Amino acid sequence: MSDETKRPRTTTDSGIPMTSDERSLTVGEQGPTVLHDHATVQKMQHFNRERVPERVVHAKGSAAHGFFEVTEDVSQFTKAGLFQPGARTPMFSRFSTVAGEIGSPDTARDPRGFAIKFYTEEGNYDLVGNNTPVFFIRDASKFSDFIHSQKRLPDTGMRSNDMQWDFWTLSPESAHQVTILMSERGTPRTLRNMNGYGSHTYSWVNAGGEKFWVKYHFKTVQGIENYTEAEAVQMAAEDPDAHRRDLRKAIDDGDAPEWRLEMQIMPFEEAAGYRFNPFDLTKVWPHGDYPPIQVGRMVLDRNPENFFAEVEQAGFSPANLVPGIGLSPDKMLMGRIFSYHDTHLHRIGANYEQLPINSPKSPVHSYNQDGPMTYHHSGAQPVYAPNTKGGPEADPDNGSELNWGVEGAELGRYANPKHAEDDDFGQAGTLYRETMDAGQRDELVENIVGHASAEVSSEVQARVVEYWTQADAELGARVDAGLKGADRGETPAQAEVPSGV
């Protein structure tokens, strides 16, 4: 490569060379991301401050109040109060599209955010997930790049399918989520007719100190219903707020939507020898390995009274954990622990947790003070710790932290740790071959071809074909035939797939 065509090296905004565009600095392969990884931290901080005051992601949302009720006994797995038998906890849930702006149509092809704030007696517990059990990437260092690829070009101000496929095909770990996105599940009919997932792997600890790895699945009682691409496009023109309107009307009419919480639970010691990395956000745990167990139900039965005060000013953070619930070595989750709270400090303000929608129902005893829009104050108590003046003190026996060992590990920017059956395309191929029926496979191909033939360069299209071929040879051949047919003005159904595939 000549000096004239050599690509410039990535730097921080201070001009310091970056050692990696894709990998966070962690303590060993499974260890935590370190705070002194200034490149990743500054990358997320700048990303969190790109928009004022609209959310950078999940900008358009709808929400409702309700309750979560435990119907089964799972106390052998967690000591968290909200999951004890018979517990009923008030909560608030916000649904959203990921890439679109506040005025974007509800029915656009996009994952849907599925965020829940539980107002527990031990503080607020926030579960911030999606309507899909996986995500496009597995390392927080790539998150802002991924979102940029879904947003708008700096020169034209327009979104670009070429840009999206360029990123996806250069990030093979995205294949599983892109398969879901391009299927009928990418355009849910209503917010009530889709599942929700914690997506990440979390940890639970019981009263005896026994630890477990867990995944959250909220299954809609209303049943799964989706739009076809044509129906979604038509509804976007007829009513851009179709999902928001449907949710509000259902609650006003007394038809409170409901979801059943099911948990997958893995014994703590089994993670190290599992057949693939159980903390990889691009993977699901097969139900045959860890069958979901029933826990309880979530019901939404009250609409917000003021949309801005409740829906727009709601701030969710995965860092809000209560005793009995902890994190995992999921690198995306560790990045979100920092990023969400940081973006709320910028977007809503230093005291956003004093707003009624975010304020916990349990007492707050903190040494944080002052700042813009301070409403509550601690009165005549010490403003520092440690002290001998009667101020609050930490309780190490009842904290929310749950740890795992990383002894002997070295700092480094590690790729995904290898397990026996780890790969980026396997679960995407299984989803296509074994989960989808013939009609759903046809619709997937049609959606992929339609999206990848809309102003996508021939170079990127060639990578699109290779991308899907690695997931499944037949799928790749059908996409290839469809893209070539699109050049001739044919529909994907008319395109012929070469024999022998």
Buried (B, 14 or more C-beta within 10 A) or exposed (E): EEEEEEEEEEEEEEEEEEEBEBBBBBBBBBBBBBEEBBBBBBBBBEBBBBBEEBBBBBBBBBBBBBBBBBEBEBBEBBBBBBBBEEBEBBBBBBBBBBBBEEEBBBBBBBBBBBBBBBBBEBBBBBBBBBBBBBBBBBBBBBBBBBBBBBBBEEEEEEBBBBBBBBBBBEBBBBBBBBBBBBBBBBBBBBBBBBBBBBBBBBBBBBEEEBBBBBBBBBBBEBEEEBBBBEBBBEBBEEBBBBBBBBBBEBBEEEEBBBBBBBBBBBEBEEBEEBEBBBBBBBBBBEEEEBEBBBBBBBBBBBBBEEBEEBBBBBBBBBBBBBBBBBBBBBBBBBBBBBBBBBBBBBBBBBBBBBBEBBBBEEEEEEEEEEEEEEEEEBEEEBEEEEEEEEBBEEEEEEEBEBEBEBEEBEEBBBEBBEBEEBBBBBBBBBBBEEEBEEEBBBBBBBBBBBBBBEEBEEEBBEBBBBBBBBBBEBBBBBBBBBBBBBEEEBEBEEBEBEEEB
